[in-house]
């Protein structure tokens, strides 16, 4: 039988987020290059499509060459996101096409706020889904039949895939390649793209440090500066006395104001930052767990293990086995 590449249709629209389109597109294109280099059949035919024939302009101002909405079947339909999605979901003809295509495609996916278009078309009803963390509340409010989980990078339920913001679309596409062609090929594509780590979907899309900076930057710059200092000194003495001295406050005043501004105790915030640092090292390095415990300020492996269990519900070793870059 003649080999037929899997058709990957990536749906774009005016003001689409550029990386939502080009990230997955390049993953499948790189998988094709890898196949050619190894004398294998071309696995994919990735095509950017849009209702606007010829081209659409992304929110970054760069135009994308697009093909018209196809009447031929899709193996995989990926709906990109971006600020233009809320205009796109008012287009009843487009919604009808998406709804009809979703019934026949082997798998359907959204990147970032592309989930709104799939939700408006009724494709996501009853499913656990994710979108960009900043849009999760709105998605859940507008579409109460969805089970919106704001935490993961991407979620795969049978033939339905949804992902968090922007670069998470690359992780989603790499996971699809792994399903189709195996882990070895997916890792080779990740290497080719200089993606530091092919992240599994269960990884969190949240950065503790980034969330803390966002929460404090508009309230008290002293605490934002303090968090930056803490990240540079995780292995140091980070007692309340040390932190209070760093911001020029008494210990009692520091604890009261810190909790009022961040909603967290200093001890809990320090633990969260240290756990996040340990997660990165467990996934991205081959350092022994004892060294990681020292470097992140836990002191002992047992202290790291207890903190990890509280925050992640698995042991450091189990986390490394699941999420290591290998």
C-alpha positions as CSV (number, residue, x, y, z in Angstrom):
1,X,0.0,0.0,0.0
2,X,1.2,3.6,-0.8
3,X,2.2,5.5,2.4
4,X,0.0,8.6,3.0
5,X,1.4,11.2,5.5
6,X,-1.0,12.1,8.3
7,X,-2.6,15.4,7.5
8,X,-2.1,18.0,10.3
9,X,-4.4,21.0,9.9
10,X,-3.6,24.0,12.1
11,X,-6.4,26.5,12.1
12,X,-5.4,30.1,12.2
13,X,-7.4,33.4,12.1
14,X,-6.7,37.1,12.1
15,X,-4.8,38.2,15.2
16,X,-3.8,34.6,16.0
17,X,-0.9,34.1,18.4
18,X,2.1,33.4,16.1
19,X,3.8,30.7,18.2
20,X,0.5,28.8,18.7
21,X,0.7,28.1,14.9
22,X,4.5,28.0,14.3
23,X,5.4,26.0,17.4
24,X,3.4,22.9,16.6
25,X,4.0,23.4,12.8
26,X,7.8,23.2,13.3
27,X,7.5,20.1,15.5
28,X,5.8,18.1,12.7
29,X,8.1,19.6,10.0
30,X,11.1,18.6,12.1
31,X,9.7,15.1,12.5
32,X,9.5,14.9,8.7
33,X,13.2,16.0,8.4
34,X,14.2,13.4,10.9
35,X,12.4,10.7,8.9
36,X,14.1,11.8,5.7
37,X,17.5,11.7,7.3
38,X,16.9,8.1,8.4
39,X,15.4,7.0,5.0
40,X,11.9,6.7,6.4
41,X,8.6,7.6,4.9
42,X,7.3,11.2,5.5
43,X,5.0,10.9,8.6
44,X,3.2,14.2,8.4
45,X,1.6,16.7,6.0
46,X,1.3,19.9,8.2
47,X,-0.9,22.6,6.7
48,X,-1.9,26.0,8.1
49,X,-5.6,26.7,7.2
50,X,-8.0,29.6,7.7
51,X,-11.3,30.8,6.5
52,X,-9.5,33.8,5.1
53,X,-7.9,32.4,2.0
54,X,-4.3,33.4,1.1
55,X,-3.1,34.8,4.4
56,X,-3.9,36.0,7.9
57,X,-1.9,38.5,9.9
58,X,-0.9,37.3,13.4
59,X,-1.1,39.5,16.5
60,X,2.7,39.9,16.1
61,X,2.1,41.6,12.8
62,X,3.6,38.8,10.7
63,X,1.5,37.4,7.9
64,X,0.9,33.6,7.6
65,X,0.3,31.9,4.3
66,X,-2.9,29.9,4.7
67,X,-4.9,27.3,2.7
68,X,-8.7,27.4,2.6
69,X,-10.7,25.3,5.0
70,X,-10.4,21.8,3.5
71,X,-13.1,19.5,2.6
72,X,-10.7,16.5,2.7
73,X,-10.4,14.7,6.1
74,X,-8.0,15.8,8.8
75,X,-6.0,13.3,10.8
76,X,-5.3,15.9,13.4
77,X,-7.0,19.3,13.8
78,X,-5.1,21.8,15.9
79,X,-6.9,25.1,16.8
80,X,-4.5,27.9,17.7
81,X,-5.2,30.7,20.1
82,X,-4.6,34.4,20.4
83,X,-6.4,37.6,21.0
84,X,-8.4,37.2,17.7
85,X,-10.1,34.0,19.0
86,X,-13.0,35.9,20.5
87,X,-13.9,37.4,17.1
88,X,-13.4,34.0,15.4
89,X,-15.8,32.2,17.7
90,X,-18.6,34.6,16.6
91,X,-18.3,33.2,13.0
92,X,-21.1,30.6,12.8
93,X,-19.8,29.1,9.5
94,X,-16.4,28.6,11.1
95,X,-17.9,27.0,14.2
96,X,-20.0,24.7,12.0
97,X,-16.8,23.6,10.1
98,X,-14.9,23.0,13.4
99,X,-17.8,21.0,14.8
100,X,-18.2,18.9,11.7
101,X,-14.4,18.3,11.4
102,X,-14.0,17.3,15.0
103,X,-16.4,14.4,14.5
104,X,-14.3,12.9,11.8
105,X,-10.7,13.7,12.8
106,X,-8.6,11.1,14.6
107,X,-7.7,13.7,17.2
108,X,-8.5,17.4,17.9
109,X,-6.4,19.8,19.9
110,X,-6.3,23.4,21.0
111,X,-3.3,25.5,21.9
112,X,-3.8,28.2,24.5
113,X,-7.1,30.1,24.0
114,X,-7.9,28.0,21.0
115,X,-9.9,26.1,23.7
116,X,-12.6,28.9,23.5
117,X,-13.2,28.1,19.8
118,X,-13.5,24.4,20.5
119,X,-15.7,25.1,23.5
120,X,-18.0,27.4,21.5
121,X,-18.4,24.6,18.9
122,X,-19.4,22.2,21.7
123,X,-16.3,19.9,21.2
124,X,-15.1,20.2,24.8
125,X,-18.4,19.5,26.6
126,X,-17.9,17.2,29.6
127,X,-14.1,17.1,29.2
128,X,-11.3,18.0,31.5
129,X,-9.4,20.8,29.7
130,X,-6.7,23.4,30.1
131,X,-5.9,26.8,28.5
132,X,-3.5,29.6,29.4
133,X,-3.6,30.1,33.1
134,X,-4.8,33.7,32.8
135,X,-7.8,32.6,30.8
136,X,-8.9,29.5,32.9
137,X,-11.4,31.3,35.0
138,X,-13.1,32.9,32.0
139,X,-13.2,29.6,30.2
140,X,-14.8,27.9,33.2
141,X,-17.3,30.8,33.6
142,X,-18.4,30.9,30.0
143,X,-18.6,27.1,29.5
144,X,-19.8,25.5,32.8
145,X,-20.0,22.1,31.1
146,X,-16.2,21.9,31.0
147,X,-13.9,20.7,33.7
148,X,-11.2,23.4,33.6
149,X,-7.9,22.4,35.3
150,X,-5.6,25.4,35.4
151,X,-2.5,23.4,36.4
152,X,-1.1,21.1,33.6
153,X,0.8,22.1,30.5
154,X,-1.4,19.9,28.4
155,X,-4.2,17.4,28.9
156,X,-5.0,14.4,26.6
157,X,-8.4,12.7,27.0
158,X,-8.7,10.0,24.3
159,X,-8.9,11.9,20.9
160,X,-9.1,15.3,22.6
161,X,-6.0,17.4,23.5
162,X,-5.8,20.9,25.1
163,X,-2.8,22.8,26.1
164,X,-1.7,25.9,28.1
165,X,-0.2,29.0,26.7
166,X,2.1,29.5,23.7
167,X,5.2,27.2,24.1
168,X,3.0,24.5,25.7
169,X,1.8,23.9,22.1
170,X,5.3,22.6,21.3
171,X,5.0,20.2,24.2
172,X,1.6,19.0,23.0
173,X,2.9,18.5,19.5
174,X,6.0,16.6,20.8
175,X,3.6,14.3,22.8
176,X,1.6,13.6,19.6
177,X,4.8,12.7,17.8
178,X,5.7,10.4,20.6
179,X,2.4,8.7,20.4
180,X,2.7,8.3,16.6
181,X,6.4,7.6,16.2
182,X,7.8,6.7,19.6
183,X,9.8,8.5,22.4
184,X,13.1,8.3,20.6
185,X,11.9,10.3,17.6
186,X,10.1,12.8,19.9
187,X,13.3,13.4,21.9
188,X,15.3,13.7,18.6
189,X,12.9,16.4,17.4
190,X,13.1,18.2,20.8
191,X,16.9,18.1,20.5
192,X,16.7,19.5,16.9
193,X,14.5,22.4,18.1
194,X,16.9,23.0,21.0
195,X,14.0,22.4,23.4
196,X,15.7,22.0,26.7
197,X,13.3,19.4,28.0
198,X,10.4,17.6,26.4
199,X,7.9,18.3,29.2
200,X,5.2,15.8,30.0
201,X,1.7,17.2,30.3
202,X,1.5,16.7,34.0
203,X,4.1,19.4,34.6
204,X,2.7,22.5,36.1
205,X,2.3,25.6,33.8
206,X,2.9,27.8,36.9
207,X,6.2,29.2,38.1
208,X,6.1,29.8,41.8
209,X,8.7,32.6,41.5
210,X,6.8,34.3,38.7
211,X,3.5,34.0,40.5
212,X,5.1,35.6,43.6
213,X,6.6,38.4,41.6
214,X,3.3,39.1,39.9
215,X,1.4,39.1,43.2
216,X,3.8,41.6,44.9
217,X,5.0,43.9,42.1
218,X,2.0,46.2,42.3
219,X,1.7,46.1,46.1
220,X,5.1,46.4,47.7
221,X,8.3,46.5,45.7
222,X,10.3,45.5,48.8
223,X,8.8,42.0,48.7
224,X,9.3,41.7,45.0
225,X,13.0,42.5,45.5
226,X,13.1,40.2,48.4
227,X,11.8,37.3,46.3
228,X,14.6,37.9,43.7
229,X,17.1,38.0,46.5
230,X,15.8,34.7,48.0
231,X,16.1,33.0,44.6
232,X,19.8,33.9,44.6
233,X,20.3,32.7,48.2
234,X,18.2,29.5,48.5
235,X,21.0,27.6,50.3
236,X,21.5,30.4,52.8
237,X,19.9,31.2,56.2
238,X,16.4,32.3,55.3
239,X,15.0,32.7,58.8
240,X,12.4,35.4,59.5
241,X,15.1,37.4,61.2
242,X,17.2,37.3,58.0
243,X,14.3,38.2,55.7
244,X,13.1,41.0,58.0
245,X,16.6,42.5,58.0
246,X,16.8,42.3,54.3
247,X,13.7,44.5,53.9
248,X,14.5,46.7,56.9
249,X,11.6,45.8,59.0
250,X,11.1,44.3,62.5
251,X,10.3,40.6,62.5
252,X,6.8,41.0,63.8
253,X,6.0,43.8,61.3
254,X,7.6,41.8,58.5
255,X,5.5,38.6,59.1
256,X,2.3,40.6,59.3
257,X,2.9,42.7,56.2
258,X,4.3,39.8,54.2
259,X,1.2,37.7,54.8
260,X,-1.1,40.6,54.1
261,X,0.5,41.2,50.7
262,X,1.2,37.7,49.5
263,X,-1.4,35.6,51.3
264,X,1.4,33.3,52.5
265,X,3.6,32.9,55.4
266,X,7.4,33.5,54.9
267,X,8.1,29.8,55.8
268,X,5.6,28.5,53.3
269,X,6.9,30.8,50.5
270,X,10.5,29.7,51.1
271,X,9.5,26.1,50.9
272,X,7.6,26.6,47.7
273,X,10.6,28.4,46.1
274,X,13.0,25.7,47.2
275,X,10.7,22.9,46.0
276,X,10.4,24.6,42.6
277,X,14.2,24.9,42.4
278,X,14.6,21.2,43.3
279,X,12.0,20.2,40.6
280,X,14.1,21.9,38.0
281,X,17.3,20.2,39.1
282,X,15.6,16.8,39.4
283,X,14.3,17.1,35.8
284,X,17.2,18.9,34.2
285,X,20.3,17.5,35.9
286,X,21.9,14.2,37.0
287,X,22.9,15.7,40.4
288,X,22.5,13.3,43.3
289,X,19.4,14.1,45.4
290,X,21.6,14.9,48.4
291,X,23.4,17.5,46.4
292,X,20.1,18.9,45.2
293,X,18.9,19.1,48.8
294,X,22.0,21.0,49.8
295,X,21.9,23.4,46.8
296,X,18.3,24.3,47.4
297,X,18.6,24.9,51.1
298,X,16.8,21.8,52.5
299,X,20.0,20.6,54.3
300,X,19.0,16.9,54.3
301,X,17.4,14.5,51.8
302,X,14.7,13.7,54.4
303,X,13.7,17.4,54.6
304,X,13.6,17.6,50.8
305,X,11.5,14.4,50.7
306,X,8.9,15.7,53.2
307,X,8.6,19.1,51.5
308,X,8.3,17.4,48.1
309,X,5.6,15.1,49.4
310,X,3.6,18.1,50.7
311,X,3.9,20.1,47.5
312,X,3.9,17.5,44.7
313,X,2.5,14.4,46.4
314,X,5.4,12.2,45.1
315,X,9.0,11.6,46.3
316,X,11.9,13.3,44.7
317,X,13.1,10.0,43.2
318,X,9.6,9.3,41.7
319,X,9.5,12.8,40.3
320,X,12.9,12.3,38.6
321,X,11.9,9.0,37.1
322,X,8.7,10.5,35.6
323,X,9.9,13.9,34.5
324,X,13.7,13.6,33.9
325,X,15.0,14.7,30.5
326,X,16.9,11.5,30.5
